[in-house]
């Protein structure tokens, strides 16, 4: 299975790297995030999304240096900018 291929609840090397950037906190607001592989029945916080610091539309890449963990609220708010 490649890094880009993933199934629900499976940690891939890329997701692990992004998760480690902030130790499981949203890069923008600092909230604790729930990783995909954690128990979904009793989440301790918002689920982790992967955000491109520089959007692909503006020339950003999928490299680990351009990816950060984000909560849905921050990731959505960033799209409005």
Secondary structure, DSSP 8 states (H G I E B T S, - for coil): --SS---TT---HHHHHHHHHHTSB-TTT--BEE-TTS-STT-SSEE-EEEESS-GGGT--SSGGGEEEE-HHHHHHHHT-
